[in-house]
Amino acid sequence: MLIDLTEQKYMAYFSVVGYKFGTWVPMPEIKRISVFSNSYIRINTPNGISPTFSGKVRDYVVQISSYDMEPLFSFTYSNKRKAIKQAEKLASKTNSELNIHIAG
């Protein structure tokens, strides 16, 4: 997804050989940017080729909500600092409330 904050629009796209195809859509007003973590167990099914690692995984989700607090978009990051940095950037550029719900 591409977001253009200066023009207040976004584009969900697909890419073929480096060319992005999609349509720009006006972005609804943003009220809140939230960051939270999500933990789960990831298990790779044995297939005879790939290693079969398993273990606990923690992802960090940046969620963008509108004035009616309905989630508009969410982006998942594997790096906590990167998720918080992007959320702070979005909140400052959209003059939105920033909520970080990550323990530790």
Backbone as CSV, one residue per row, in Angstrom:
resi,resn,N_x,N_y,N_z,CA_x,CA_y,CA_z,C_x,C_y,C_z
1,MET,0.836,-1.164,0.000,0.000,0.000,0.000,0.889,1.238,0.000
2,LEU,0.524,2.193,-0.808,1.214,3.480,-0.828,0.301,4.514,-0.182
3,ILE,0.881,5.375,0.643,0.126,6.449,1.289,0.780,7.769,0.935
4,ASP,-0.006,8.705,0.426,0.460,10.049,0.106,-0.212,10.995,1.094
5,LEU,0.530,11.402,2.136,-0.055,12.247,3.181,-0.225,13.690,2.728
6,THR,0.561,14.147,1.770,0.405,15.529,1.307,-0.890,15.701,0.526
7,GLU,-1.254,14.688,-0.243,-2.495,14.747,-1.039,-3.654,14.031,-0.341
8,GLN,-3.398,13.436,0.834,-4.408,12.707,1.597,-5.099,11.631,0.748
9,LYS,-4.283,10.725,0.206,-4.825,9.632,-0.597,-3.964,8.393,-0.391
10,TYR,-4.507,7.236,-0.761,-3.775,5.991,-0.660,-4.067,5.115,-1.877
11,MET,-3.182,4.138,-2.092,-3.363,3.226,-3.207,-2.961,1.824,-2.770
12,ALA,-3.909,0.893,-2.846,-3.584,-0.524,-2.703,-3.160,-0.974,-4.091
13,TYR,-2.006,-1.602,-4.214,-1.479,-1.895,-5.535,-0.941,-3.317,-5.616
14,PHE,-0.720,-3.765,-6.829,0.055,-4.971,-7.077,1.159,-4.585,-8.033
15,SER,2.228,-5.336,-7.997,3.411,-4.991,-8.764,3.758,-6.113,-9.729
16,VAL,4.058,-5.723,-10.965,4.506,-6.664,-11.980,5.788,-6.096,-12.590
17,VAL,6.881,-6.801,-12.433,8.186,-6.411,-12.949,8.536,-4.976,-12.530
18,GLY,8.230,-4.632,-11.298,8.574,-3.317,-10.780,7.557,-2.216,-11.038
19,TYR,6.566,-2.453,-11.881,5.524,-1.456,-12.148,4.362,-1.671,-11.189
20,LYS,3.899,-0.588,-10.580,2.813,-0.661,-9.616,1.494,-0.303,-10.289
21,PHE,0.499,-1.162,-10.088,-0.827,-0.956,-10.656,-1.841,-0.824,-9.531
22,GLY,-2.644,0.211,-9.591,-3.671,0.453,-8.597,-4.303,1.802,-8.853
23,THR,-5.285,2.135,-8.034,-6.000,3.400,-8.177,-5.892,4.191,-6.882
24,TRP,-5.565,5.470,-6.998,-5.517,6.338,-5.825,-6.932,6.601,-5.333
25,VAL,-7.102,6.532,-4.021,-8.404,6.722,-3.374,-8.225,7.773,-2.284
26,PRO,-9.193,8.705,-2.119,-9.086,9.680,-1.026,-9.050,8.976,0.333
27,MET,-8.188,9.450,1.197,-8.047,8.853,2.518,-9.035,9.490,3.501
28,PRO,-9.753,8.674,4.264,-10.616,9.247,5.304,-9.764,9.919,6.377
29,GLU,-10.377,10.784,7.160,-9.624,11.462,8.218,-9.181,10.446,9.262
30,ILE,-7.962,10.631,9.741,-7.365,9.705,10.704,-7.433,10.323,12.099
31,LYS,-7.905,9.545,13.054,-8.039,10.008,14.434,-6.946,9.429,15.335
32,ARG,-6.640,8.146,15.138,-5.735,7.475,16.071,-4.799,6.527,15.333
33,ILE,-3.551,6.505,15.823,-2.555,5.536,15.379,-2.211,4.707,16.614
34,SER,-2.367,3.399,16.520,-2.082,2.508,17.643,-0.991,1.528,17.265
35,VAL,-0.162,1.204,18.266,0.871,0.190,18.087,0.671,-0.849,19.183
36,PHE,0.605,-2.107,18.781,0.494,-3.184,19.763,1.250,-4.401,19.247
37,SER,1.515,-5.324,20.160,2.259,-6.519,19.767,1.322,-7.720,19.708
38,ASN,1.744,-8.703,18.934,0.973,-9.916,18.736,1.958,-11.085,18.798
39,SER,1.737,-12.017,19.728,2.616,-13.186,19.853,1.867,-14.444,19.454
40,TYR,2.583,-15.334,18.807,1.993,-16.608,18.412,3.105,-17.623,18.182
41,ILE,2.720,-18.878,18.098,3.664,-19.955,17.826,3.662,-20.228,16.327
42,ARG,4.824,-20.171,15.716,4.950,-20.468,14.282,5.597,-21.847,14.141
43,ILE,4.951,-22.679,13.333,5.458,-24.024,13.083,5.574,-24.213,11.578
44,ASN,6.748,-24.569,11.110,6.943,-24.896,9.704,6.673,-26.382,9.513
45,THR,5.815,-26.705,8.593,5.488,-28.090,8.309,6.658,-28.759,7.585
46,PRO,7.071,-29.942,8.030,8.169,-30.617,7.343,7.798,-30.937,5.896
47,ASN,8.706,-30.600,4.971,8.447,-30.899,3.565,9.630,-31.596,2.902
48,GLY,10.654,-31.925,3.672,11.810,-32.618,3.125,12.851,-31.696,2.512
49,ILE,12.532,-30.409,2.366,13.472,-29.467,1.751,13.849,-28.366,2.745
50,SER,12.841,-27.671,3.261,13.077,-26.558,4.178,13.273,-27.066,5.601
51,PRO,14.048,-26.335,6.399,14.177,-26.722,7.805,12.838,-26.567,8.524
52,THR,12.632,-27.370,9.540,11.360,-27.348,10.256,11.534,-26.638,11.603
53,PHE,11.741,-25.339,11.544,11.858,-24.540,12.760,10.478,-24.279,13.336
54,SER,10.428,-24.156,14.633,9.199,-23.716,15.272,9.593,-22.908,16.493
55,GLY,8.703,-22.001,16.880,8.989,-21.183,18.042,8.014,-20.031,18.162
56,LYS,8.173,-19.286,19.244,7.304,-18.150,19.520,7.759,-16.947,18.691
57,VAL,6.812,-16.284,18.052,7.091,-15.128,17.203,6.313,-13.929,17.750
58,ARG,6.942,-12.759,17.724,6.260,-11.527,18.146,6.292,-10.543,16.982
59,ASP,5.123,-10.125,16.563,4.985,-9.098,15.538,4.470,-7.824,16.185
60,TYR,4.717,-6.691,15.541,4.250,-5.398,16.017,3.341,-4.811,14.952
61,VAL,2.149,-4.431,15.359,1.120,-3.969,14.430,0.886,-2.476,14.623
62,VAL,0.920,-1.734,13.516,0.556,-0.319,13.507,-0.825,-0.257,12.873
63,GLN,-1.801,0.224,13.653,-3.182,0.277,13.176,-3.637,1.735,13.083
64,ILE,-4.235,2.074,11.952,-4.721,3.428,11.697,-6.237,3.398,11.786
65,SER,-6.805,4.296,12.620,-8.248,4.319,12.837,-8.834,5.672,12.464
66,SER,-10.105,5.656,12.052,-10.805,6.876,11.667,-11.493,7.488,12.889
67,TYR,-12.261,8.560,12.658,-12.933,9.256,13.747,-13.962,8.394,14.459
68,ASP,-14.566,7.432,13.760,-15.505,6.533,14.435,-14.781,5.338,15.049
69,MET,-13.445,5.428,15.127,-12.554,4.429,15.710,-12.579,3.101,14.954
70,GLU,-13.087,3.115,13.733,-13.053,1.924,12.896,-11.657,1.783,12.307
71,PRO,-11.036,0.597,12.429,-9.707,0.420,11.827,-9.765,0.578,10.313
72,LEU,-8.875,1.395,9.778,-8.793,1.615,8.343,-7.722,0.740,7.715
73,PHE,-6.529,0.774,8.303,-5.391,0.038,7.784,-4.607,-0.536,8.948
74,SER,-3.877,-1.600,8.690,-2.912,-2.091,9.675,-1.689,-2.604,8.929
75,PHE,-0.539,-2.364,9.530,0.738,-2.764,8.960,1.488,-3.570,10.010
76,THR,2.057,-4.685,9.619,2.753,-5.572,10.546,4.256,-5.463,10.339
77,TYR,4.980,-5.312,11.454,6.438,-5.207,11.445,7.014,-6.280,12.357
78,SER,8.184,-6.761,12.037,8.866,-7.710,12.913,9.797,-6.980,13.881
79,ASN,10.059,-5.708,13.627,10.982,-4.914,14.432,10.203,-3.876,15.233
80,LYS,10.341,-3.915,16.550,9.607,-3.007,17.453,9.958,-1.543,17.189
81,ARG,11.254,-1.237,17.083,11.670,0.158,16.876,11.144,0.723,15.565
82,LYS,11.168,-0.091,14.522,10.696,0.363,13.221,9.184,0.632,13.259
83,ALA,8.434,-0.226,13.940,6.983,-0.042,14.056,6.663,1.261,14.790
84,ILE,7.355,1.502,15.895,7.110,2.722,16.673,7.527,3.959,15.884
85,LYS,8.652,3.884,15.194,9.123,5.020,14.389,8.109,5.375,13.302
86,GLN,7.598,4.376,12.593,6.613,4.631,11.542,5.312,5.178,12.128
87,ALA,4.892,4.658,13.273,3.675,5.149,13.919,3.843,6.601,14.346
88,GLU,4.994,6.946,14.906,5.256,8.334,15.314,5.245,9.262,14.105
89,LYS,5.838,8.815,13.010,5.866,9.625,11.789,4.440,9.853,11.265
90,LEU,3.644,8.791,11.202,2.255,8.923,10.739,1.439,9.830,11.650
91,ALA,1.596,9.666,12.960,0.833,10.479,13.912,1.191,11.953,13.796
92,SER,2.477,12.258,13.622,2.871,13.666,13.533,2.402,14.286,12.220
93,LYS,2.457,13.531,11.133,2.047,14.078,9.832,0.536,14.214,9.688
94,THR,-0.232,13.447,10.458,-1.697,13.499,10.363,-2.329,14.180,11.575
95,ASN,-1.511,14.671,12.499,-2.002,15.290,13.736,-2.987,14.371,14.451
96,SER,-2.596,13.106,14.582,-3.444,12.094,15.193,-2.930,11.722,16.564
97,GLU,-3.812,11.123,17.348,-3.479,10.593,18.652,-2.626,9.343,18.463
98,LEU,-1.574,9.185,19.274,-0.710,8.020,19.189,-0.824,7.215,20.475
99,ASN,-1.181,5.939,20.353,-1.273,5.026,21.493,-0.343,3.855,21.250
100,ILE,0.575,3.657,22.207,1.497,2.540,22.120,1.167,1.567,23.255
101,HIS,0.757,0.369,22.885,0.338,-0.656,23.854,1.286,-1.843,23.785
102,ILE,2.543,-1.621,24.164,3.538,-2.685,24.146,4.164,-2.755,25.530
103,ALA,4.071,-3.916,26.158,4.675,-4.097,27.465,6.190,-4.194,27.336
104,GLY,6.891,-3.598,28.279,8.354,-3.708,28.292,8.950,-2.749,27.421
